Amino acid sequence: MYTPLTKFAAPVLSLPRFAKRMVVLIIDMGLCVLTVWLAYYLRLGEFIALSGNALLTTGWSMALALPVFIVMGLYRAIFRYSGWPALLAVAQAIGIYGLLYASIFTAMGVSGVPRTIGIIQPILLLLFVGASRAFARVWLGDQYRSILKQGARAKVLIYGAGSTGRQLVAAMANSHEMQVVGFLDDDDRLHGHVLNGQPIYNPVDLNQLVATLGISDVLLAMPGLNRKSRNDILIRIRAARVAVRTLPSMTELAQGKVSVSDLRELDIDDLLGREAVAPNHILLVKNISGKVVLVTGAGGSIGSELCRQILAVKPAKLLLIEQSEFALYAIHQELEEKQTQKNSVLVPLLASVQDVDRMREIMATWQPDTVYHAAAYKHVPLVEHNPSEGIKNNVLGTLRTAQAAAENGVADFVLISTDKAVRPTNIMGASKRLAELVLQALATQSSSTRFSMVRFGNVLGSSGSVVPRFRQQIRDGGPVTLTHPDITRYFMTIPEAAQLVIQAGAMAKGGDVFVLDMGQPVKIMDLACRIIELSGLQVKNADNPDGDIDIEITGLRPGEKLYEELLIGDNPRSTSHPRIMKAHEEHMGWDELEQKLRSLEMVLNINDVAVIRLMMQQLVPGYTPDDEIVDWVYMEQEAEALALSR
């Protein structure tokens, strides 16, 4: 709580210890004078001038009290920490003083001095000195703790001296975590000026400011800035070894007041460096608005974001298909909370896409207009170690769901595919390419359902994505783990991928393979370094052995490629959307493929892994698996057989 004395606390606390002791000594001298004067008043009933005998009693009080206080250690105590032990020491010191003082003026007596002065004055001195120590504890102790707390707060600079930056300063005025010490702004006309009590600095001086002011964070308060400008700023900040936090876009802030809770870690797309393209609203609503929409794998990374984007354009019903009970519960609860006006009916359905009877029952009951098939096993090493289950889910699950959709008059069926389907080296990629071939073959049948597929690379922030894993490893103190220093991937944020999937599906004619423009591929080593540096830390390596976070190379996992591709051929065609291309790729007819799928299913059921791999190579052109089979069951059986043969 602020009082008129509060502003004097800091200057007092900043005094040298010797000066503080002298101040207390002078105060105690004043209390000796005051208590003698009051003692005379209490004895005589009137105030007298401190002269003659009264002056003598005052001199004796100081002459006795101060040496006793010094010997008893009263001036060695830190008064802001004073407690009962300190007050007890005061009582003991004044007890000794009172005996000496009373011996002179009460027991022995001094002419002209009432004997009761020798008793009244020590009692008054005990009260006043004790009160002074208690006051010091309350006044200085609270202020000292407040000053310590203020000093312990992280010192931050706000990048952007516009209206958003000013709102952020106001919002942080009472923050217990961060202390704003100035602005950074690119406008050189503002440099050297003061805004809302905060100086405005040149961003070029950031390195120097970090050293002199102890800056730990830079807060980006420019929500309307385009992606290129933000990236340029981030490149400048990276060298300063400070953590960076940002505000969401103006759309997310909804033009409202900025609060400290709006601050967050850098968006994944800030790390990615892509400029998002505004969605085509006509394509977004074409297959969704007012219709019955079904999403398989609704609890997964892509499936759940598809559900969020779909709900935003108000379908009549949204059917959520998911085999994980918890994932289904989580996405259903989230969507229910988002939907304040209840414009759409949400139907959570536990089901496996491999269960043809269940899928037919669902399709027949609700007659969906559009199906987005996101259900898949997608983690490369896991599927490599469990190939039969991966193929059953990714291939046969797609086949069963697509057939159920065709039988029940679904207008549009969109498969979520992956860049790993192009010239695959692993079971996951091969199974997704075979799922594409299934839909391409079904599209040649006389079906009213338009089958299409959308192929894209990694999505940042998904389950298993490198960015959340890197951030957790950095929080744990490292090391950050990479499988290979040269590994490169295409990246896209989940919201952008989901929007483009919906828009691509709306352009489908039947059998289309859409490929999303992923921009330039990103070297994972560079991404890891960027995340470390924008967390205010340094990469530890041979050139910088004193860095904070080490990067450890663990080796490529089974089936993992150094580079991914998006096209099998080199003949993509553009579409009406700048980020969506259409590939033209060869495929086999349904009659031929159907026979081979039946043979594959028989082999899958007996889990003959060697034959499964051979059949996948025949079915998927370009599939070149690793030499070794790493199916867990197969390896265990091989080990047991080897042990028996010895």
C-alpha positions in Angstrom: 0.0 0.0 0.0 1.3 3.5 -0.9 1.8 6.0 1.9 3.6 9.4 1.9 6.6 7.7 3.5 6.8 5.1 0.8 8.8 7.3 -1.6 11.5 7.9 1.1 12.0 4.1 1.7 14.3 3.6 -1.3 16.7 6.4 -0.5 17.0 5.2 3.1 17.6 1.6 2.0 20.3 2.8 -0.4 22.4 4.5 2.3 25.7 2.8 3.3 25.4 0.7 6.5 27.5 3.1 8.6 25.3 6.0 7.6 22.2 4.0 8.5 23.7 3.3 12.0 24.5 7.0 12.5 20.9 7.8 11.6 19.5 5.3 14.2 22.0 6.6 16.8 20.8 10.2 16.3 17.1 9.0 16.4 17.9 7.3 19.8 19.5 10.5 21.1 16.3 12.4 20.1 14.2 9.7 21.8 16.2 10.2 25.0 15.5 13.9 25.0 11.8 13.4 24.1 11.2 10.8 26.8 12.9 13.0 29.5 10.7 15.9 28.5 7.5 13.8 28.5 8.5 12.2 31.9 8.6 15.7 33.4 5.2 16.5 31.9 3.7 13.3 33.4 5.3 14.1 36.8 4.5 17.8 37.0 1.5 18.1 34.8 3.0 20.8 32.6 5.7 21.1 29.9 9.0 22.6 31.1 12.0 23.9 29.3 14.9 21.5 29.2 17.4 23.6 31.1 19.1 23.4 34.5 18.4 20.1 36.2 16.1 19.0 33.4 19.1 19.4 31.0 21.2 17.3 33.4 18.8 14.4 33.4 18.7 14.6 29.6 22.5 14.5 29.4 22.7 11.5 31.8 20.1 9.7 29.7 22.1 9.9 26.5 25.4 9.2 28.3 24.0 6.0 29.8 21.7 4.8 27.0 23.9 5.0 24.0 26.9 3.1 25.3 24.6 0.4 26.7 22.8 0.2 23.3 26.2 -0.1 21.5 27.5 -2.8 23.8 24.2 -4.8 23.6 24.4 -4.8 19.7 21.3 -2.7 19.0 23.1 -1.0 16.1 24.3 -4.2 14.5 20.7 -5.4 13.9 19.1 -5.0 10.4 15.9 -3.3 11.4 13.9 -4.3 8.3 14.3 -7.9 9.6 13.6 -7.0 13.2 11.4 -9.5 15.0 10.8 -10.6 18.6 14.5 -11.4 19.2 15.4 -7.8 18.3 12.6 -6.3 20.5 13.8 -8.6 23.3 17.3 -7.2 22.9 15.9 -3.7 23.1 14.0 -4.6 26.3 17.2 -6.1 27.9 19.3 -3.1 26.9 16.8 -0.6 28.3 16.4 -2.8 31.4 20.1 -2.4 32.1 19.9 1.3 31.3 16.8 1.7 33.5 18.7 0.2 36.5 21.6 2.6 36.0 19.3 5.6 35.4 17.0 4.9 38.4 20.0 4.3 40.6 21.1 7.9 40.0 17.8 9.8 40.0 15.6 7.6 42.1 17.8 5.6 44.6 20.5 8.2 45.1 18.5 11.3 44.1 19.6 14.5 42.6 18.5 17.8 44.0 15.7 19.5 42.0 14.9 16.3 40.1 11.8 14.4 41.1 12.8 10.8 42.0 9.9 9.4 39.9 11.7 10.7 36.7 14.2 7.8 37.1 11.3 5.3 36.7 9.0 7.1 34.3 11.7 8.0 31.7 13.1 4.4 31.2 9.6 3.1 30.7 8.9 5.7 28.1 12.2 5.1 26.4 11.4 1.4 26.2 8.1 2.1 24.5 9.5 4.7 22.1 12.6 2.7 21.1 10.6 -0.5 20.7 8.0 1.4 18.6 10.8 2.8 16.4 12.2 -0.6 15.7 8.7 -2.1 14.9 8.0 0.9 12.6 11.3 0.3 10.8 10.5 -3.3 10.3 7.0 -2.5 8.8 8.1 0.5 6.7 11.5 -0.6 5.4 10.9 -4.3 5.5 7.9 -4.2 3.2 9.5 -1.7 0.9 12.7 -3.7 0.8 10.8 -6.9 -0.2 8.9 -4.9 -2.8 12.2 -3.5 -4.2 13.7 -7.0 -4.3 10.6 -8.3 -6.1 10.8 -5.4 -8.5 14.4 -6.0 -9.2 13.8 -9.8 -9.7 11.3 -9.2 -12.5 12.5 -9.9 -16.0 13.4 -6.6 -17.8 11.8 -6.4 -21.2 11.7 -4.2 -24.2 8.6 -3.8 -26.3 9.3 -3.8 -30.1 6.7 -1.3 -31.5 5.8 2.1 -30.1 2.4 2.1 -31.7 -1.0 1.9 -30.0 -0.6 -1.8 -29.3 2.8 -1.2 -27.6 1.3 1.6 -25.5 -1.6 -0.7 -24.5 0.9 -3.4 -23.6 2.9 -1.0 -21.3 -0.3 0.0 -19.5 -1.3 -3.6 -19.1 2.1 -4.6 -17.7 2.2 -1.7 -15.1 1.3 -4.1 -12.3 2.9 -7.2 -13.7 4.8 -9.3 -11.1 6.8 -11.1 -13.8 8.1 -8.5 -16.2 9.2 -4.9 -16.0 9.1 -2.8 -19.2 12.3 -0.6 -19.5 11.7 0.9 -22.9 10.5 0.6 -26.5 12.3 -0.4 -29.7 11.0 1.1 -32.9 12.3 1.3 -36.5 11.1 4.9 -36.9 14.3 6.9 -36.4 12.1 10.0 -35.7 11.1 8.5 -32.4 14.6 7.5 -31.1 15.6 9.4 -28.0 12.0 10.4 -27.1 10.0 9.2 -24.1 6.5 7.5 -24.5 4.3 6.8 -21.5 7.4 7.2 -19.3 9.5 4.8 -21.4 12.4 5.7 -23.6 12.4 4.7 -27.2 15.6 3.0 -28.5 17.0 2.2 -31.9 16.7 -1.6 -32.6 20.3 -1.5 -33.9 21.5 -0.9 -30.3 19.7 -4.0 -29.0 22.9 -5.9 -28.2 24.2 -3.0 -26.2 20.9 -2.5 -24.4 20.8 -6.2 -23.4 24.2 -5.8 -21.7 23.6 -2.4 -20.0 19.9 -2.9 -19.0 19.9 -6.6 -18.4 17.2 -7.3 -21.0 15.9 -10.9 -20.9 12.9 -10.7 -23.3 11.7 -8.7 -26.3 8.0 -8.5 -26.8 6.7 -8.0 -30.3 3.8 -5.6 -30.2 3.1 -5.4 -33.9 0.2 -7.7 -34.7 -0.6 -6.1 -38.1 2.9 -6.5 -39.5 3.4 -8.7 -42.5 5.3 -12.0 -42.3 8.4 -10.8 -44.2 8.8 -7.7 -41.9 8.4 -9.9 -38.8 11.0 -12.3 -40.1 13.5 -9.5 -40.7 12.9 -8.3 -37.1 13.4 -11.8 -35.8 16.7 -12.2 -37.7 18.0 -9.0 -36.0 16.8 -10.1 -32.6 18.3 -13.6 -32.8 21.8 -12.2 -32.5 21.0 -10.4 -29.2 20.5 -13.7 -27.2 17.1 -12.7 -25.8 13.8 -14.6 -25.6 11.1 -13.4 -27.9 7.4 -13.3 -27.2 4.7 -12.0 -29.4 1.1 -10.9 -29.5 -1.5 -12.7 -31.7 -2.8 -11.1 -34.9 -5.3 -8.3 -34.8 -7.9 -10.8 -35.9 -7.3 -12.9 -32.8 -7.1 -9.9 -30.5 -10.5 -8.9 -32.0 -9.5 -5.3 -31.8 -9.9 -5.4 -28.1 -7.7 -4.2 -25.3 -4.3 -5.9 -25.1 -3.5 -7.8 -21.9 -0.4 -9.5 -20.5 -2.2 -12.9 -21.0 -2.2 -12.3 -24.7 1.6 -12.6 -24.8 2.8 -16.0 -25.9 5.7 -17.9 -27.4 6.5 -17.2 -31.0 3.9 -18.6 -33.4 5.1 -21.7 -35.3 4.5 -19.8 -38.5 6.9 -17.1 -37.2 9.6 -19.8 -37.1 8.5 -21.2 -40.4 8.7 -17.8 -42.1 5.7 -18.3 -44.5 3.3 -15.5 -45.5 -0.1 -17.1 -45.2 -2.6 -16.7 -48.1 -6.1 -15.5 -47.2 -8.5 -18.4 -47.8 -11.1 -18.3 -50.6 -14.4 -18.1 -48.7 -16.4 -19.5 -51.7 -14.3 -22.7 -51.7 -14.4 -23.0 -47.9 -18.2 -23.0 -47.7 -19.0 -24.9 -51.0 -19.0 -28.5 -49.6 -19.7 -27.6 -46.0 -22.1 -24.8 -45.2 -25.6 -26.2 -44.4 -24.5 -29.7 -45.2 -23.8 -32.9 -43.3 -20.0 -33.3 -43.0 -18.1 -36.4 -41.7 -14.4 -36.3 -40.5 -12.6 -39.5 -39.8 -9.6 -39.3 -37.4 -11.4 -36.3 -35.8 -9.2 -36.3 -32.7 -5.9 -36.2 -34.6 -3.8 -33.2 -35.3 -5.2 -32.6 -38.9 -8.6 -34.1 -38.2 -9.3 -31.9 -35.2 -8.2 -28.7 -37.0 -10.4 -29.7 -40.0 -13.3 -29.9 -37.5 -12.5 -26.4 -36.1 -12.4 -25.0 -39.6 -15.5 -26.8 -40.7 -17.5 -25.7 -37.7 -16.6 -22.1 -38.4 -18.6 -22.2 -41.7 -21.7 -23.7 -40.1 -22.4 -27.2 -41.4 -25.9 -28.6 -40.6 -24.3 -31.6 -38.9 -20.7 -32.5 -38.2 -20.0 -36.2 -37.6 -16.8 -36.9 -35.6 -15.4 -40.4 -36.2 -12.5 -41.4 -33.9 -11.3 -44.8 -32.5 -9.6 -43.1 -29.5 -12.2 -42.5 -26.8 -10.1 -39.7 -25.1 -9.3 -37.9 -28.3 -13.0 -38.0 -29.4 -14.1 -36.7 -26.0 -11.5 -33.9 -26.1 -12.4 -32.6 -29.6 -16.1 -32.9 -29.0 -15.9 -30.9 -25.7 -13.8 -28.2 -27.4 -16.1 -27.8 -30.3 -19.2 -27.7 -28.0 -17.6 -24.9 -26.1 -16.6 -23.0 -29.3 -20.1 -23.2 -30.7 -22.0 -20.6 -28.6 -25.1 -20.4 -30.8 -25.4 -24.1 -31.5 -25.8 -23.6 -35.3 -24.5 -27.1 -36.0 -25.3 -30.5 -34.6 -22.2 -32.3 -33.3 -22.2 -36.1 -33.3 -19.2 -37.9 -31.7 -19.0 -41.5 -32.9 -16.6 -44.1 -31.7 -15.6 -46.2 -34.7 -12.6 -47.7 -36.5 -12.4 -47.0 -40.3 -11.5 -50.7 -40.7 -14.9 -51.7 -39.4 -16.9 -51.8 -42.7 -20.2 -52.6 -41.0 -19.9 -49.6 -38.6 -18.9 -47.2 -41.4 -21.8 -48.4 -43.6 -24.2 -48.0 -40.6 -23.0 -44.4 -39.9 -23.1 -43.4 -43.6 -26.6 -44.9 -44.1 -27.9 -43.2 -40.9 -26.7 -39.6 -41.6 -26.2 -39.6 -45.4 -23.2 -37.2 -45.3 -22.6 -34.9 -48.2 -18.8 -34.6 -47.7 -16.2 -36.9 -46.0 -12.8 -35.8 -45.0 -10.7 -38.9 -44.4 -7.9 -38.0 -42.0 -7.7 -41.2 -40.0 -4.3 -42.8 -40.5 -1.3 -44.2 -38.7 1.3 -41.6 -39.7 4.4 -42.0 -37.4 7.0 -43.5 -39.7 9.1 -45.6 -37.2 6.0 -46.9 -35.4 4.4 -48.1 -38.7 7.7 -49.5 -39.8 7.8 -51.6 -36.6 4.1 -52.6 -37.0 3.7 -52.8 -40.8 0.6 -55.0 -41.0 -1.5 -52.8 -38.7 -0.3 -49.7 -40.6 -1.4 -51.1 -44.0 -4.7 -52.3 -42.6 -5.5 -49.0 -41.2 -4.2 -46.7 -44.0 -5.1 -48.8 -47.0 -8.0 -51.1 -46.1 -9.5 -48.5 -43.7 -9.5 -46.0 -46.6 -11.0 -48.6 -48.9 -13.8 -49.5 -46.5 -14.7 -45.9 -45.8 -14.6 -44.9 -49.4 -16.8 -47.9 -50.4 -19.3 -47.0 -47.7 -19.3 -43.4 -48.9 -20.0 -44.4 -52.5 -22.7 -46.8 -51.5 -24.5 -44.1 -49.6 -24.3 -41.3 -52.1 -21.6 -39.1 -50.5 -20.9 -36.3 -53.0 -17.3 -35.6 -52.1 -14.7 -37.8 -50.5 -11.3 -36.2 -49.7 -8.3 -38.2 -48.5 -5.6 -36.5 -46.4 -2.3 -37.8 -47.9 1.4 -37.0 -47.3 4.6 -36.2 -49.2 6.0 -39.5 -47.9 3.7 -41.2 -50.4 6.1 -40.0 -53.2 8.8 -42.6 -53.9 8.4 -44.0 -50.4 11.2 -45.7 -48.5 8.9 -46.7 -45.6 5.7 -48.6 -45.0 3.8 -45.5 -43.9 4.5 -43.7 -47.1 3.9 -46.8 -49.3 0.5 -47.4 -47.5 -0.5 -43.8 -48.1 0.4 -44.0 -51.8 -1.6 -47.2 -52.1 -4.5 -45.4 -50.4 -4.2 -42.8 -53.1 -4.2 -45.5 -55.8 -7.4 -47.0 -54.2 -9.2 -43.7 -54.6 -7.9 -43.0 -58.1 -9.2 -46.5 -59.1 -12.5 -46.0 -57.4 -12.9 -42.7 -59.2 -12.9 -44.6 -62.5 -16.0 -46.5 -61.5 -19.5 -45.2 -62.3 -19.9 -43.6 -58.9 -21.6 -40.3 -58.0 -18.9 -39.7 -55.4 -16.0 -37.4 -56.3 -12.9 -38.9 -54.9 -9.9 -36.7 -54.4 -6.8 -36.6 -52.3 -4.6 -33.7 -50.9 -0.9 -34.3 -50.5 1.3 -32.1 -48.3 4.3 -32.3 -46.1 4.9 -32.0 -42.4 2.6 -29.8 -40.3 4.2 -27.9 -37.5 2.7 -28.5 -34.1 1.1 -31.8 -34.8 1.6 -34.8 -32.5 5.1 -35.9 -33.1 6.1 -32.6 -34.7 9.7 -31.5 -34.1 8.8 -28.0 -32.8 7.0 -29.0 -29.5 9.6 -31.6 -28.9 12.5 -29.1 -29.5 10.8 -26.6 -27.1 10.4 -29.2 -24.4 14.0 -30.3 -24.8 15.1 -26.7 -24.5 13.0 -26.2 -21.3 14.7 -29.4 -19.9 18.2 -27.9 -20.6 18.9 -29.9 -23.7 20.2 -31.6 -25.7 18.0 -31.0 -28.8 18.0 -34.3 -30.7 18.1 -34.6 -34.5 18.3 -37.8 -36.5 20.7 -36.3 -39.2 22.4 -32.9 -39.7 21.2 -32.7 -43.3 17.6 -33.9 -42.9 15.2 -31.5 -44.7 11.4 -31.3 -44.7 8.6 -29.3 -46.1 6.5 -27.6 -43.4 3.1 -26.0 -43.0 1.1 -24.9 -40.1 -1.9 -27.0 -39.1 -4.6 -24.3 -39.7 -3.2 -23.4 -43.1 -3.1 -27.1 -44.1 -6.6 -27.7 -43.0 -7.9 -24.6 -44.9 -6.2 -25.7 -48.0 -7.5 -29.2 -47.8 -11.1 -27.9 -47.6 -10.5 -25.6 -50.6 -8.8 -28.3 -52.6 -11.6 -30.7 -52.0 -14.1 -28.1 -53.3 -12.2 -28.0 -56.6 -12.3 -31.7 -57.2 -13.7 -33.3 -60.4 -13.0 -36.9 -59.5 -9.7 -38.8 -59.1 -7.8 -35.5 -58.5 -4.4 -35.5 -56.7 -4.0 -32.1 -55.2 -0.5 -31.0 -54.0 -0.2 -28.1 -51.6 2.5 -25.5 -52.3 4.7 -26.0 -49.2 7.2 -23.2 -50.1 10.9 -23.9 -49.7 12.0 -27.0 -47.8 13.4 -26.3 -44.3 16.6 -27.8 -43.0 15.7 -29.2 -39.5 19.1 -28.2 -38.1 18.4 -24.6 -39.1 15.0 -24.8 -37.5 16.4 -26.1 -34.2 19.0 -23.4 -34.1 16.3 -20.7 -34.7 14.2 -22.0 -31.9 17.1 -22.1 -29.5 18.3 -18.6 -30.3 14.8 -17.1 -30.2 14.5 -18.7 -26.7 17.3 -16.4 -25.6 19.9 -19.1 -25.6 22.9 -20.1 -27.7 23.7 -23.3 -29.5 26.6 -25.2 -28.0 29.0 -26.6 -30.6 32.6 -26.7 -31.5 32.6 -23.0 -32.5 30.8 -22.0 -29.3 31.7 -24.5 -26.5 30.2 -22.1 -23.9 26.8 -22.2 -25.5 23.6 -23.3 -23.6 22.0 -26.0 -25.6 23.7 -28.9 -27.4 22.4 -30.5 -30.6 22.8 -34.2 -30.6 22.6 -36.4 -33.8 20.9 -39.7 -33.1 20.9 -41.3 -36.5 18.2 -41.9 -39.1 15.3 -44.1 -37.9 14.0 -47.1 -39.8 12.4 -45.9 -43.1 13.3 -42.3 -42.6 14.4 -40.3 -45.7 16.8 -37.3 -45.7 14.6 -35.4 -48.2 10.9 -35.6 -49.0 9.2 -34.9 -52.4 5.7 -33.8 -53.3 5.4 -34.9 -56.9 6.0 -38.2 -58.5 6.2 -36.6 -61.9 7.3 -33.2 -63.0 4.1 -32.0 -64.5 2.0 -30.2 -61.9 -0.8 -28.0 -63.1 -1.9 -24.8 -61.4 -5.4 -24.2 -60.1 -7.4 -21.2 -59.2 -5.7 -21.1 -55.8 -2.1 -20.0 -55.7 -1.1 -22.5 -53.1 -2.9 -25.6 -54.6 -1.5 -27.5 -57.6 -2.9 -30.6 -59.3 -0.7 -33.6 -60.1 -1.2 -35.9 -63.0 0.0 -39.4 -62.0 -0.4 -42.9 -63.5 -2.6 -45.4 -61.7 -4.1 -48.9 -62.4 -7.8 -49.7 -63.0 -10.1 -50.9 -60.2 -10.6 -54.4 -61.5 -6.8 -55.1 -61.5 -6.3 -53.3 -58.2 -9.2 -55.1 -56.4 -7.7 -58.5 -57.1 -4.3 -57.4 -55.7 -5.9 -55.8 -52.6 -7.6 -59.1 -51.8 -4.3 -61.0 -52.0 -2.7 -58.3 -49.9 -5.4 -58.6 -47.2 -4.9 -62.4 -47.0 -1.2 -61.9 -46.4 -1.8 -59.2 -43.9 -4.1 -61.4 -41.9 -1.3 -64.0 -41.4 1.3 -61.2 -40.9 3.9 -62.6 -43.4 6.1 -59.5 -43.3 8.5 -60.5 -46.1 5.7 -61.3 -48.5 3.9 -58.1 -47.5 6.9 -56.0 -48.4 7.2 -57.8 -51.8 3.5 -57.2 -52.5 3.8 -53.5 -51.5 6.7 -53.1 -53.9 4.6 -54.6 -56.7 1.6 -52.4 -55.9 3.4 -49.1 -55.3 5.8 -48.1 -58.0 8.9 -46.4 -56.6 8.7 -48.1 -53.2 12.2 -49.0 -52.2 12.3 -50.3 -48.6 15.2 -50.5 -46.3 17.1 -53.8 -46.5 16.1 -54.9 -43.0 12.7 -55.9 -41.7 12.1 -54.2 -38.3 8.6 -55.6 -37.5 8.7 -56.3 -33.8 6.9 -59.7 -34.0 9.1 -60.8 -37.0 12.3 -59.8 -35.2 11.3 -61.6 -32.0 10.4 -64.7 -33.9 13.7 -64.6 -35.8 15.6 -64.2 -32.6 13.8 -67.2 -31.0 14.4 -69.4 -34.1 18.1 -68.5 -34.1 18.4 -69.3 -30.4 16.8 -72.8 -31.0 19.1 -73.6 -33.9 22.2 -73.2 -31.8 
